[in-house]
Amino acid sequence: MAQLNYLTDEHPEAFETVTTAFTVGEAASPAHVHKLQQLRPGIAVLNGYGPAEVMIYATTQTIEAADEPHAVIPIGTPLVNKPAY
C-alpha cells in the first residue's frame, strides 16, 4: 500500500491508463484511496488482505468512490472457494 500512497501523492500520472488498482500488504489509507478516486474517476480500487501464509491475499473489498474519504477500508470477503476464519 505504501507504493500506492507514494504514487498517488508524487506521480499521479502513473494511473493515467490504469483501470483497476489493487492495494495489498498493509492497511489501506482511506485518504489516499479517496485522492486516487478523485484524480481518476471510474478507477476500480480493490483492497486485498492476506496473512503471510497465503503469500498474496485471501480477501478482497471493492472500495466505492465517495464524496469524503471512508473512515476505514474493510478487508473484504474471502475469494471464491477460499475459506477465511
N, C-alpha and C positions, 0 to 999 in steps of 0.2 A: 504494500500500500504506500510505503514511503515514496516509491518511484512515481506512482500516480499523483501523489501530492506535489512532488517536485516538478513533474512535467506540467501539471495544471497551473502551478504558480509561475514557473520560469520559461516554459516552452509550450504554451497552449497550441501553437501551430502544429505540434506533433499529432494532434487529434483531428486535423482537417479532413482526413479520409477515413477515420475510424467510425464504424457504425455500432460496435459493441466493445465496451471496456469491462474487463474483469478485475476485481480487487481481491487479492488473496494474500495471506501472510500475517496480517495484524488487523486490529480493529479499524474499520473504515472510518475515515474522517467525514462526518456529516457536512462540514463547511466546504471541504474540497470536492465532494461529490456534487453538492449544490452548485458550486462555482463551475464545475465542468458541464453540468446540465444547462447552466445559463449561457455558457460560451458556445455550446454545441447542442442547440435544441434538437430533440429527436434521438440523441445518442442513447443507446441502451447501456445502463450500468448495472452490473451484477456483482454482488458481494459473495465471495466464496469463503468457506470456512472448513478447515480440516486439521485435526491434530497431526503431529509429525509422523505418526504411524501410517497414515494413509498416503503420504508423500505428495499430495496435491490438495484436493479438497473433497469434502464429503457432503456438504450442504451448499445451497445457493439461494440467494434472495435477489429478485429484480427490484431495483430501487426506483420508485416512481418519482418523476420530477415534481417539485412543489414550489410554491412562491417563497418559502423560507426553508433554511436547512432543517433536516429532520433532527430531532433530539438525539436519537440513536439509530444505528443501522442494524437491523436484526441479522443473525447468522443464517436465517432461512430454514428451508426444509431439506430433508435428505434427497440425494439424487435418486433417480428411478432405480428400483430394485436394490437399493442400498439402505440398510437399517442405520439408525442413529440412536444412541442410548443416552 
